[in-house]
Amino acid sequence: NNYAISIIIDPNPGDKVPEPLRWFCSPSETPHKLVDESTVKKMILTFEKRSYKNQALRIKFPDNPEKFMESELDLNDIIQEMHVIATMPDLYHLLVELNAVHSLLGLLTHVAIAVVDLLQELTDIDTLHESEEGAEVLIDALLEGQVVALLVQNMERLDELVKEEADGIFNTLAIIENMAEFKPGLCTEAAQQGLMQWLLKRIKAKMPFDANKLYCSEILAILLQNNDNTRELLGEMDGIDVLLQQLSVFKRHNPSTAEEQEMMENLFDGLCSCLMLPSNRDRFLRGEGLQLMNLMLREKKMSRTSALKVLNHGMIGPEGADNCHKFVDILGLRTIFPLFMKTPKKMKKTGNSEKEHEEHVSSIIASMLRNLKSQQRSRLLNKFTENDCEKVDRLMELHFKYLEAVQQADKRIEGEKHEMVRRGEILDDGMEDEFYLRRLDAGLFVLQLICYIMVEISNSGISQLQQRVHQILNLRGGSVKVVRHIMREYAESIGDGKSEEFKEAERKRIMDLVENF
């Protein structure tokens, strides 16, 4: 029985395990239960031998595959057996020390599918976390061997019309996702090693929607998260246009499946990430991204919610000034204000909250008030005077709605703080941050945006706007003092990631508006 197991684990080149011997393996004696460091070493050495033999035969008989076919099948068999190493990440260092990682990467040209399957299992994210040390060693060795560049070259060769090869691409993307999750710092390098270019090419390929296209959109969104280098790279590769073209399908049609909806959301997320980089705002503007988002808002399809989020990212901050002006020029005010006046009922279907919708719309209006000049600014302010200042009435309705929500959260937090002090616990910075996040979650940021709009329109020089704001504040027992307090807190938290100079100027601008309120 043991003899049968040892042969299965460590067959010598040329050994063919007789089929009947496999039957002696009862389930309680599956090979990997008996695998230890020495069996793994033997396995790797066998792999190295077979790899070397195969390579020698390929060089000797390059035009006669029959001569090296048997050695290739033997090589394939040992690669399959090496899957057992994925159950022992603490032994991954042996793969590196005995040069197996280097050999595996070298085999991507001719036993690609088998190698990809093995790497995918070795880099499974749950396995990597079982032994951080072993994982670190393996991932570093793969990166040193330019694994991403080699995987991308391999994907270029694969034909997705063949099921096995399409699966190979899916598993390749899984390897990249696993490594990126374990070591987020590798995203820049991976993107530059041809991955970004391949993903964009695959996303825009005229092929029916499938699992691989969905996975590509997911990997793209991961690469762009919190990473200005990859955002810049995508912009330089005309990736903004690719994203806009792919999303334009959804302006008049809803995704037909949950998977297609997920892909749409990934592409929108990628676009939002890209717009964090000022140079991409200009590419978005030139690529007529504003016109597409405006159409999506009018069409009332599933894409509407995400289009709103994209507009918010494109128009926020001083870098959004050009997009703000263009949005008014393409009659965007006619689209955005109905969404401000009434939060759509369909929000629930797309899984987005009322608060999220109201936050995006308020943020877009606040950005326009901040950025618009001359004629476009007048057109925006005129919207607030239309129909007996109905937009001001709605603004004040939202003010009291979010003020109440934040006050309730503050009350609960004060109670908890009081209780903690009573128990002799210390309120450290970590706790304070957590409380602040809870206040934001209750609606503090939306309230700040609404108060900003209130002070901006009150300072516009249009007396009826100022009168209506104060009239409703008085009528509903509101207070100028509370608005000023909210705005001071907003001014303090401003300009994350911006220069000190900008923060200072922006704070001063806001505080001047507040003083005149």
Secondary structure per residue as TSV (DSSP state, phi and psi in degrees):
chain	resnum	aa	ss	phi	psi
A	1	N	-	360.0	-52.4
A	2	N	H	-61.5	-34.3
A	3	Y	H	-63.0	-42.6
A	4	A	H	-60.9	-43.6
A	5	I	H	-64.3	-44.3
A	6	S	H	-64.5	-33.6
A	7	I	H	-68.0	-40.8
A	8	I	H	-63.9	-39.9
A	9	I	H	-75.4	-39.3
A	10	D	S	-130.3	62.3
A	11	P	-	-71.7	140.2
A	12	N	-	-82.1	156.4
A	13	P	T	-52.9	134.6
A	14	G	T	89.2	-20.7
A	15	D	-	-68.7	131.1
A	16	K	-	-114.1	120.6
A	17	V	-	-72.7	120.2
A	18	P	-	-60.3	136.1
A	19	E	H	-53.2	-45.2
A	20	P	H	-57.3	-31.8
A	21	L	H	-62.7	-30.2
A	22	R	H	-62.5	-27.3
A	23	W	T	-67.5	-19.1
A	24	F	T	-71.4	-12.3
A	25	C	-	-78.6	102.8
A	26	S	-	-79.6	159.2
A	27	P	G	-54.5	-31.0
A	28	S	G	-75.1	-9.3
A	29	E	G	-120.4	39.8
A	30	T	-	-61.8	146.6
A	31	P	G	-49.9	-44.6
A	32	H	G	-67.5	-13.4
A	33	K	G	-69.1	-25.7
A	34	L	G	-105.6	6.5
A	35	V	-	-80.6	129.6
A	36	D	-	-132.2	-169.4
A	37	E	H	-58.6	-41.8
A	38	S	H	-69.9	-36.4
A	39	T	H	-67.5	-36.6
A	40	V	H	-64.8	-41.6
A	41	K	H	-60.8	-46.5
A	42	K	H	-59.0	-43.8
A	43	M	H	-60.0	-44.3
A	44	I	H	-66.6	-39.9
A	45	L	H	-65.2	-39.4
A	46	T	H	-60.7	-44.8
A	47	F	H	-58.2	-46.1
A	48	E	H	-60.9	-42.9
A	49	K	H	-60.2	-50.4
A	50	R	H	-65.6	-35.6
A	51	S	H	-64.0	-43.6
A	52	Y	H	-65.4	-44.0
A	53	K	H	-60.6	-46.1
A	54	N	H	-60.8	-42.7
A	55	Q	H	-64.0	-42.8
A	56	A	H	-61.9	-43.6
A	57	L	H	-67.6	-36.5
A	58	R	H	-63.8	-38.6
A	59	I	H	-70.7	-38.5
A	60	K	H	-72.0	-39.7
A	61	F	-	-123.1	64.5
A	62	P	T	-62.4	-26.5
A	63	D	T	-104.6	11.7
A	64	N	-	-132.2	78.7
A	65	P	H	-55.5	-29.2
A	66	E	H	-57.8	-32.5
A	67	K	H	-68.4	-30.6
A	68	F	H	-111.8	6.1
A	69	M	H	-63.0	-43.5
A	70	E	H	-64.3	-41.6
A	71	S	H	-64.8	-29.8
A	72	E	H	-71.7	-37.8
A	73	L	H	-65.8	-40.7
A	74	D	H	-61.2	-41.6
A	75	L	H	-63.2	-42.8
A	76	N	H	-61.1	-41.1
A	77	D	H	-60.8	-45.9
A	78	I	H	-69.2	-32.2
A	79	I	H	-64.2	-39.1
A	80	Q	H	-62.4	-41.6
A	81	E	H	-66.6	-29.2
A	82	M	G	-68.0	-9.8
A	83	H	G	-58.3	-25.6
A	84	V	G	-63.4	-25.6
A	85	I	G	-64.4	-25.3
A	86	A	G	-66.2	-11.4
A	87	T	G	-89.1	-3.1
A	88	M	-	-133.9	70.2
A	89	P	G	-59.6	-21.3
A	90	D	G	-70.6	-9.9
A	91	L	G	-104.1	8.2
A	92	Y	H	-58.8	-27.7
A	93	H	H	-59.5	-27.6
A	94	L	H	-65.4	-36.5
A	95	L	H	-59.7	-35.4
A	96	V	H	-80.1	-48.6
A	97	E	H	-62.8	-34.6
A	98	L	T	-94.8	14.7
A	99	N	T	70.9	11.8
A	100	A	H	-66.5	-33.3
A	101	V	H	-61.0	-46.3
A	102	H	H	-60.1	-44.8
A	103	S	H	-64.9	-42.7
A	104	L	H	-59.7	-45.1
A	105	L	H	-63.0	-34.7
A	106	G	H	-67.7	-22.6
A	107	L	G	-86.8	-3.7
A	108	L	G	-60.1	-17.3
A	109	T	G	-79.8	-25.8
A	110	H	T	-131.2	-19.5
A	111	V	S	-121.8	50.1
A	112	A	H	-56.8	-48.8
A	113	I	H	-61.9	-43.4
A	114	A	H	-63.3	-41.6
A	115	V	H	-67.0	-43.8
A	116	V	H	-61.1	-44.3
A	117	D	H	-58.5	-43.0
A	118	L	H	-66.1	-47.3
A	119	L	H	-61.7	-36.7
A	120	Q	H	-63.4	-39.8
A	121	E	H	-73.2	-38.5
A	122	L	H	-64.7	-33.1
A	123	T	T	-96.6	10.2
A	124	D	-	-50.7	130.1
A	125	I	H	-61.5	-35.5
A	126	D	H	-66.7	-38.9
A	127	T	H	-65.3	-43.0
A	128	L	H	-58.7	-38.6
A	129	H	H	-75.6	-14.4
A	130	E	H	-67.9	-34.8
A	131	S	-	-140.8	92.0
A	132	E	H	-57.0	-37.1
A	133	E	H	-66.1	-49.1
A	134	G	H	-62.4	-41.3
A	135	A	H	-62.0	-45.8
A	136	E	H	-56.2	-46.8
A	137	V	H	-61.5	-46.3
A	138	L	H	-64.2	-49.9
A	139	I	H	-62.3	-42.5
A	140	D	H	-60.3	-41.9
A	141	A	H	-66.2	-39.7
A	142	L	H	-62.8	-44.2
A	143	L	H	-66.2	-38.0
A	144	E	H	-63.1	-32.1
A	145	G	T	-85.6	14.8
A	146	Q	T	56.5	45.6
A	147	V	H	-56.2	-40.9
A	148	V	H	-66.1	-44.8
A	149	A	H	-58.7	-43.1
A	150	L	H	-67.5	-40.3
A	151	L	H	-65.1	-39.3
A	152	V	H	-65.2	-44.9
A	153	Q	H	-59.3	-37.9
A	154	N	H	-67.0	-41.4
A	155	M	H	-63.6	-34.5
A	156	E	H	-58.4	-33.3
A	157	R	H	-82.4	-21.6
A	158	L	-	-78.2	147.0
A	159	D	-	-108.3	112.6
A	160	E	T	-71.9	-7.8
A	161	L	T	-74.7	-18.1
A	162	V	S	-92.4	121.4
A	163	K	H	-55.5	-44.8
A	164	E	H	-59.5	-38.4
A	165	E	H	-76.1	-33.8
A	166	A	H	-63.7	-40.6
A	167	D	H	-63.4	-35.9
A	168	G	H	-60.7	-38.9
A	169	I	H	-67.7	-42.2
A	170	F	H	-59.2	-46.0
A	171	N	H	-67.6	-32.6
A	172	T	H	-63.2	-43.6
A	173	L	H	-64.6	-33.5
A	174	A	H	-65.2	-39.1
A	175	I	H	-59.7	-47.0
A	176	I	H	-63.7	-42.3
A	177	E	H	-63.4	-44.4
A	178	N	H	-58.9	-46.4
A	179	M	H	-66.9	-39.6
A	180	A	H	-67.0	-34.3
A	181	E	H	-70.4	-38.0
A	182	F	H	-75.0	-34.4
A	183	K	-	-138.7	79.5
A	184	P	G	-55.9	-24.6
A	185	G	G	-63.3	-15.7
A	186	L	G	-81.7	-5.8
A	187	C	H	-58.5	-42.8
A	188	T	H	-60.7	-49.9
A	189	E	H	-60.8	-44.9
A	190	A	H	-60.6	-44.8
A	191	A	I	-61.2	-39.9
A	192	Q	I	-74.9	-19.7
A	193	Q	I	-86.3	26.6
A	194	G	I	97.5	-8.4
A	195	L	I	-66.6	-44.9
A	196	M	H	-58.3	-45.9
A	197	Q	H	-62.4	-43.7
A	198	W	H	-64.1	-43.7
A	199	L	H	-60.8	-45.2
A	200	L	H	-63.4	-39.8
A	201	K	H	-64.4	-42.3
A	202	R	H	-70.4	-37.4
A	203	I	H	-65.9	-36.2
A	204	K	H	-93.3	1.4
A	205	A	S	-62.3	140.0
A	206	K	S	-80.2	77.1
A	207	M	-	-131.9	153.8
A	208	P	-	-61.0	151.7
A	209	F	-	-62.1	134.3
A	210	D	-	-150.0	-178.6
A	211	A	H	-60.1	-34.1
A	212	N	H	-68.4	-38.5
A	213	K	H	-65.8	-40.7
A	214	L	H	-60.2	-45.9
A	215	Y	H	-63.5	-39.1
A	216	C	H	-60.2	-41.8
A	217	S	H	-64.8	-34.3
A	218	E	H	-68.7	-45.7
A	219	I	H	-64.4	-39.2
A	220	L	H	-60.9	-46.1
A	221	A	H	-61.4	-37.4
A	222	I	H	-65.0	-44.8
A	223	L	H	-60.7	-33.4
A	224	L	H	-86.9	-11.4
A	225	Q	T	-64.3	126.2
A	226	N	T	46.9	38.7
A	227	N	-	-141.9	100.9
A	228	D	H	-68.2	-27.9
A	229	N	H	-64.8	-45.8
A	230	T	H	-71.9	-32.5
A	231	R	H	-63.9	-41.3
A	232	E	H	-65.4	-43.6
A	233	L	H	-59.8	-46.2
A	234	L	H	-60.8	-42.1
A	235	G	H	-60.2	-43.9
A	236	E	H	-66.2	-26.4
A	237	M	T	-90.8	16.0
A	238	D	T	60.7	28.9
A	239	G	H	-67.6	-27.3
A	240	I	H	-62.4	-41.7
A	241	D	H	-63.4	-40.0
A	242	V	H	-60.8	-47.2
A	243	L	H	-61.3	-44.2
A	244	L	H	-64.2	-40.7
A	245	Q	H	-63.2	-44.3
A	246	Q	H	-66.0	-36.0
A	247	L	H	-77.4	-23.9
A	248	S	H	-61.4	-23.7
A	249	V	G	-58.0	-31.8
A	250	F	G	-91.7	9.9
A	251	K	G	-75.7	-32.2
A	252	R	T	-115.1	-8.1
A	253	H	S	-129.0	137.7
A	254	N	-	-79.1	152.7
A	255	P	-	-57.0	143.3
A	256	S	S	-86.5	-14.7
A	257	T	S	-137.7	168.0
A	258	A	H	-63.7	-34.7
A	259	E	H	-66.9	-40.4
A	260	E	H	-68.1	-34.9
A	261	Q	H	-63.7	-40.1
A	262	E	H	-62.5	-40.9
A	263	M	H	-63.3	-43.1
A	264	M	H	-57.4	-45.1
A	265	E	H	-63.9	-39.1
A	266	N	H	-61.4	-42.3
A	267	L	H	-66.9	-39.4
A	268	F	H	-64.0	-42.1
A	269	D	H	-61.6	-42.0
A	270	G	H	-61.3	-41.3
A	271	L	H	-65.3	-43.0
A	272	C	H	-60.0	-44.1
A	273	S	H	-58.3	-45.5
A	274	C	H	-61.4	-34.6
A	275	L	T	-74.1	-6.5
A	276	M	T	-68.9	-20.3
A	277	L	S	-95.5	120.6
A	278	P	H	-52.1	-39.6
A	279	S	H	-64.5	-25.6
A	280	N	H	-79.0	-19.8
A	281	R	H	-62.7	-38.7
A	282	D	H	-69.2	-40.2
A	283	R	H	-64.2	-37.7
A	284	F	H	-64.3	-42.5
A	285	L	H	-63.5	-48.4
A	286	R	H	-68.2	-29.7
A	287	G	T	-81.8	8.2
A	288	E	T	60.6	36.0
A	289	G	H	-64.4	-35.7
A	290	L	H	-63.4	-41.9
A	291	Q	H	-62.5	-40.9
A	292	L	H	-64.6	-46.3
A	293	M	H	-63.3	-39.3
A	294	N	H	-62.5	-41.5
A	295	L	H	-64.0	-40.5
A	296	M	H	-62.4	-38.5
A	297	L	H	-64.4	-35.1
A	298	R	H	-77.0	-31.9
A	299	E	H	-74.3	-18.3
A	300	K	T	60.5	34.3
A	301	K	S	-94.5	-176.7
A	302	M	T	-58.5	-28.0
A	303	S	H	-70.8	-10.7
A	304	R	H	-59.1	-46.1
A	305	T	H	-58.6	-46.0
A	306	S	H	-70.8	-33.0
A	307	A	H	-61.9	-36.8
A	308	L	H	-63.6	-41.7
A	309	K	H	-64.1	-40.2
A	310	V	H	-64.2	-44.9
A	311	L	H	-58.3	-42.5
A	312	N	H	-58.7	-46.4
A	313	H	H	-65.9	-32.8
A	314	G	H	-78.4	-21.4
A	315	M	H	-109.5	-9.8
A	316	I	S	-73.9	149.2
A	317	G	S	72.5	171.0
A	318	P	G	-62.3	-25.5
A	319	E	G	-71.2	-10.9
A	320	G	G	-93.1	5.0
A	321	A	H	-57.8	-47.0
A	322	D	H	-61.4	-41.5
A	323	N	H	-65.9	-36.3
A	324	C	H	-62.1	-46.3
A	325	H	H	-63.9	-42.5
A	326	K	H	-65.1	-37.5
A	327	F	H	-60.3	-40.1
A	328	V	H	-68.2	-39.6
A	329	D	H	-61.8	-34.7
A	330	I	T	-90.4	18.6
A	331	L	T	66.6	35.0
A	332	G	T	-67.2	-24.0
A	333	L	H	-61.8	-33.3
A	334	R	H	-67.3	-22.2
A	335	T	H	-91.6	-41.1
A	336	I	H	-77.1	-34.9
A	337	F	H	-69.9	-37.0
A	338	P	H	-58.9	-33.6
A	339	L	H	-73.0	-25.8
A	340	F	H	-75.4	-40.1
A	341	M	H	-68.9	-31.8
A	342	K	S	-146.9	121.2
A	343	T	-	-75.5	125.3
A	344	P	-	-59.8	143.3
A	345	K	G	-68.4	-28.8
A	346	K	G	-69.9	-3.9
A	347	M	G	-51.6	-41.3
A	348	K	G	-57.7	-39.8
A	349	K	G	-58.3	-40.9
A	350	T	G	-86.3	3.5
A	351	G	T	76.6	18.3
A	352	N	-	-107.0	146.5
A	353	S	-	-88.1	160.3
A	354	E	H	-58.5	-41.4
A	355	K	H	-62.0	-42.3
A	356	E	H	-61.7	-44.2
A	357	H	H	-61.3	-48.0
A	358	E	H	-67.3	-30.7
A	359	E	H	-66.7	-47.5
A	360	H	H	-61.9	-46.5
A	361	V	H	-63.4	-45.4
A	362	S	H	-62.7	-39.0
A	363	S	H	-65.7	-39.6
A	364	I	H	-63.8	-44.1
A	365	I	H	-66.4	-40.4
A	366	A	H	-63.2	-40.9
A	367	S	H	-62.7	-40.2
A	368	M	H	-66.7	-41.3
A	369	L	H	-62.7	-33.5
A	370	R	H	-74.3	-38.4
A	371	N	H	-100.4	-24.8
A	372	L	-	-74.4	144.7
A	373	K	-	-122.8	165.0
A	374	S	H	39.6	-124.8
A	375	Q	H	-59.5	-41.8
A	376	Q	H	-64.7	-35.7
A	377	R	H	-65.7	-41.3
A	378	S	H	-61.2	-40.8
A	379	R	H	-62.9	-37.8
A	380	L	H	-66.5	-47.1
A	381	L	H	-65.6	-34.2
A	382	N	H	-61.5	-31.3
A	383	K	H	-58.4	-35.7
A	384	F	H	-72.8	-21.1
A	385	T	H	-90.2	-18.1
A	386	E	H	-56.3	152.7
A	387	N	H	44.9	54.6
A	388	D	H	54.9	47.2
A	389	C	H	55.9	37.1
A	390	E	H	-62.3	-30.1
A	391	K	H	-70.4	-30.9
A	392	V	H	-69.0	-40.2
A	393	D	H	-59.5	-43.3
A	394	R	H	-66.2	-39.9
A	395	L	H	-58.2	-45.1
A	396	M	H	-70.4	-32.9
A	397	E	H	-62.0	-45.0
A	398	L	H	-66.1	-36.5
A	399	H	H	-57.0	-49.8
A	400	F	H	-71.7	-32.7
A	401	K	H	-61.1	-49.4
A	402	Y	H	-78.5	-29.0
A	403	L	H	-62.0	-43.3
A	404	E	H	-64.4	-43.3
A	405	A	H	-62.1	-42.8
A	406	V	H	-70.0	-39.7
A	407	Q	H	-62.7	-37.7
A	408	Q	H	-65.5	-42.2
A	409	A	H	-63.5	-42.3
A	410	D	H	-60.4	-39.4
A	411	K	H	-62.8	-45.9
A	412	R	H	-62.6	-43.5
A	413	I	H	-64.8	-42.1
A	414	E	H	-60.1	-41.4
A	415	G	H	-59.7	-44.2
A	416	E	H	-65.8	-40.8
A	417	K	H	-62.5	-44.0
A	418	H	H	-58.6	-43.7
A	419	E	H	-64.2	-40.4
A	420	M	H	-65.3	-42.3
A	421	V	H	-63.4	-40.6
A	422	R	H	-61.9	-34.9
A	423	R	T	-83.7	-1.4
A	424	G	T	79.6	18.0
A	425	E	-	-83.3	153.0
A	426	I	-	-96.4	132.8
A	427	L	-	-86.8	95.0
A	428	D	-	-88.4	177.9
A	429	D	H	-59.7	-37.0
A	430	G	H	-59.0	-44.2
A	431	M	H	-65.9	-43.1
A	432	E	H	-60.3	-41.9
A	433	D	H	-61.8	-41.9
A	434	E	H	-63.3	-41.7
A	435	F	H	-63.1	-40.1
A	436	Y	H	-64.9	-40.2
A	437	L	H	-62.8	-37.8
A	438	R	H	-65.3	-36.7
A	439	R	H	-66.9	-40.4
A	440	L	H	-62.5	-41.4
A	441	D	H	-62.9	-33.1
A	442	A	H	-73.8	-14.9
A	443	G	T	124.4	12.7
A	444	L	H	-59.9	-42.0
A	445	F	H	-64.8	-41.2
A	446	V	H	-62.7	-41.9
A	447	L	H	-61.0	-41.9
A	448	Q	H	-62.2	-42.8
A	449	L	H	-62.7	-42.1
A	450	I	H	-65.7	-42.9
A	451	C	H	-64.0	-36.3
A	452	Y	H	-62.0	-44.6
A	453	I	H	-62.0	-41.0
A	454	M	H	-59.1	-47.5
A	455	V	H	-72.2	-32.7
A	456	E	H	-63.8	-50.0
A	457	I	H	-70.9	-27.3
A	458	S	H	-70.7	-24.3
A	459	N	T	-96.9	11.4
A	460	S	S	-80.3	-10.7
A	461	G	S	87.9	2.1
A	462	I	-	-99.6	104.4
A	463	S	H	-60.9	-34.9
A	464	Q	H	-65.6	-28.3
A	465	L	H	-69.7	-45.6
A	466	Q	H	-62.1	-44.2
A	467	Q	H	-61.3	-43.3
A	468	R	H	-66.5	-40.8
A	469	V	H	-59.1	-50.2
A	470	H	H	-69.8	-35.3
A	471	Q	H	-59.9	-46.7
A	472	I	H	-71.7	-36.1
A	473	L	H	-57.1	-47.9
A	474	N	H	-65.4	-43.4
A	475	L	H	-59.7	-37.4
A	476	R	T	-103.1	17.3
A	477	G	T	69.4	25.7
A	478	G	-	-79.7	-179.0
A	479	S	-	-147.4	137.4
A	480	V	H	-61.4	-36.8
A	481	K	H	-60.8	-41.8
A	482	V	H	-64.8	-42.9
A	483	V	H	-61.9	-44.0
A	484	R	H	-61.9	-40.9
A	485	H	H	-62.2	-44.8
A	486	I	H	-61.7	-41.4
A	487	M	H	-68.3	-34.7
A	488	R	H	-64.2	-43.0
A	489	E	H	-63.4	-39.2
A	490	Y	H	-63.3	-45.2
A	491	A	H	-61.0	-36.3
A	492	E	H	-66.3	-34.2
A	493	S	T	-92.8	10.8
A	494	I	-	-79.4	155.9
A	495	G	-	70.5	45.4
A	496	D	T	-60.4	127.6
A	497	G	T	78.2	5.0
A	498	K	S	-98.7	167.6
A	499	S	-	-70.4	156.0
A	500	E	H	-58.2	-38.9
A	501	E	H	-58.6	-46.6
A	502	F	H	-63.8	-46.3
A	503	K	H	-56.2	-45.9
A	504	E	H	-61.4	-48.5
A	505	A	H	-62.5	-41.2
A	506	E	H	-68.3	-40.6
A	507	R	H	-61.1	-44.0
A	508	K	H	-62.6	-42.4
A	509	R	H	-61.0	-44.5
A	510	I	H	-67.0	-43.7
A	511	M	H	-65.3	-33.2
A	512	D	H	-63.8	-41.8
A	513	L	H	-61.9	-41.9
A	514	V	H	-64.7	-43.1
A	515	E	H	-59.5	-35.5
A	516	N	T	-86.4	-1.1
A	517	F	-	-75.4	360.0
